[in-house]
Amino acid sequence: MQRLLYLLLLLFAITSCQPAMEFEAADAVFRTGDDPRWAAPDYDDTGWQTERGTTGSQVFWVRHHVRLPQWDSTVTLGVLVRSFGGFEVYWDGTRIGSNGWPASGAQAEVPGTESSCYMVPAALATPGPHVVALRTTQVHLGHEQRFSQVKLYSYQGLLREPLIISGLMNLMAGALLIAAIYYLFLFVSSSQKEYGILIFSIICLLCFALLLAEYVRYYVDIPYPHFYTRLEVIGLLTFAIALLVPLYFAIQFSLPRKAWLGSGLFVLLSSIYVLNYPHYDNTAILLSQAMWVTSVGIVLLAAYRRAKGSVLVLSGLLSSAVSYYFLYFDYSLYITFTIIVLCMLYLHAIRVRVMENEHRAAQLLSARLQLELLKKNIQPHFIRNTLTSMLDWVEESPTQGAVFIHALAKEFDLLNNMAEATLVPVGQELELCQHHLQVMQFRKEIRYELEYTGIDPAELIPPAIFHTILENGITHSLPPPDGRICFRLSVERAAHSQTYRLLTCAHNRPLDHRPRIGNGTGFEYIRARLRESYGSGWEFSSEAVPEGWLTCITIAQAA
Amino acid sequence: MKILIVEDEARIARRIERMARDYFGPQLSYLATADSLEQALHLLETKAPDLLLLDLNLNGQDGFDLLQSVVAGAFHTIVISAYTDKAITAFAHGVLDFVPKPFAEERLTQAFARLTTTVRKPEHELKFLAVRKQGHLVLIDVQHLRYIKGAGIYTELHLQNGKKVLHDKSLEKLEQLLPPSFARIHKSYIVSIAQAEKIIVQEGSSYQLQLHNGELLPIGRARYKELRSKLL
């Protein structure tokens, strides 16, 4: 925000460096025909027309009466001429240069540029009245009654001013181009296609193109017949920017009905464009005003919804209105664009921070799940119950007790190995399940069996998922009369997904709604693990079926 | 002696059963095992035991609700659980003992022995008496008790607010649970010592205890000396 302030101050300072020299200039007068005497300062041009009229390929003269109040004779005087056509320029009857070449006889006109400047010989740069006369033709754009204007200033100043302005604007353009390329790369390389980023990149590129189009006239000679082509390009670029900027804010602040907003804005901008055609500058002003108003509206709505960063963006937009109020439109337009781009960058910074936070939260979740996994089997009640059974086995049958102890040790080992992994081979998971079932068999004195079909042991799944389902199955199944509970694991593969089905073949315990302790968080653990590894590309269901209890996990394969 | 074991792990249930049989021997007239809450509640209603041996976590179900309802019963409860952090709560609600898992035979025997002695453990004091009242359970803070009067197999809890509540446990069973701030003054009375005003000696050397509210309670001859030492 502080940098923005400095930039504004700098631009104010530059605009205050406008030529301070006072000179008087009367409106230009025109006359069709060709007479070398018409260049003379004392020629009486009363009765000349104030409009060019239709001249076709005929030569016509333009006379400008100017008064130079005082002049430092050590400084070279320059004349800036803004006029359409191919012409020669005379200062008090002396030819000081030409812009293109007027048509004459068999020779066709060489069109000049819209704006050109000339050096006035030192001897002729005296205070007092002077006449700048143009011997000109305007073969192209014959219907265009373009004004003819002259401006007196130091010749060096006239050459330097465009350099300073275009230098500054090139700085801005460079920054925009880099932003455009950077965000394009960001969009292309990111796995999540965020269209906000793409739009931002396009806006930066359009603003870059707009600056180029606006200031290209300082380093490329554009013959006057093509003068309006540039303005049309500027108009179209402004149109596109005016459409995309509000849309960008709407996307970035996640406002609803973006399509409606986009089409409404398109209709509004199109009507502005069509109704004002071909008043190019006016169109550009109205288009950018429409953009500004819509953006402010959107950001106000966002601020009302307490969207992050909206207040800052709003103040940025309002400050651009201040620059618009104080500065010449051409400058304020680019300042407005710059401020808007800065606001957008700020929004991006916020976005990146949010993403960083999400990433950190994901890491935290992983850490929490690791803990959860370890806790599963070192919970005091699990250990104490296991130890109680073990004590009994050791007292009753030491050999069996030893088998029991080995099974438990193996289960702990496996869990420990898995603890830090987010995905483990199915084979390892099944081994863990077998050892757990062996432990539980010693404790519950029920025969647990795990059967599986179609499993690829190398496939990866989050750790202790099946283990958790088995735990639930053991807890929620009634001990059967034959003392045997069977778990059947199968896998079903589809084109883009695979489904693991784990069926517990047993009678379910009647459901009850008392608060649960211990294994109550099992499903949450499974869901959290699936989310951690597959984002939203998974489904989980668990329900009673006639054979017992069926748990299904569908995992979408990454495209 | 009738015993009900509530334990969801077959191996542990068998261990408890074996130890109970060893301890009570021929005294044991009945022993049943339940592995779920529903089964346990059913057995409690149909075959009222003298002693309940209770695991607090039954297939993931929290035994705390159960605990409140069982301690309201006429029988004694010994909790055998892996949730050692629940011991204080269990004592506060009136279990006779809390045996943490894993347990050896000595520890369980010690718990069984508490059935027949009146030695109290002051570090885990009973704080509430759970009472069944019109179908639901009410917890009564023992500090609100004035005195307890035996009424056959039941007891009447006389509260300081003048209200009277029936409890399923016998006076003997309550005496085993109540903290030392209560004294048995008569075969039919336990009184909160904080409520005692003075001992009145009547003709024929019969004694009465006057409470702060003026109520007079009989003092058993055999218990007079012990009470006097407590009051002084």
Interface residues (C-beta under 8 A of the other chain):
Chain A: P380 H381 F382 I383 R384 N385 L387 T388 S389 M390 L391 D392 W393 F442 R443 K444 E445 I446 T475 H476 P479 R509 P510 D512 R514 P515 R516 I517 G518 N519 G520
Chain B: E9 A10 R11 I12 R14 R15 D35 S36 L37 E38 N57 N59 G60 Q61 D62 D65 S81 A82 Y83 T84 P100 K101 P102 F103 A104
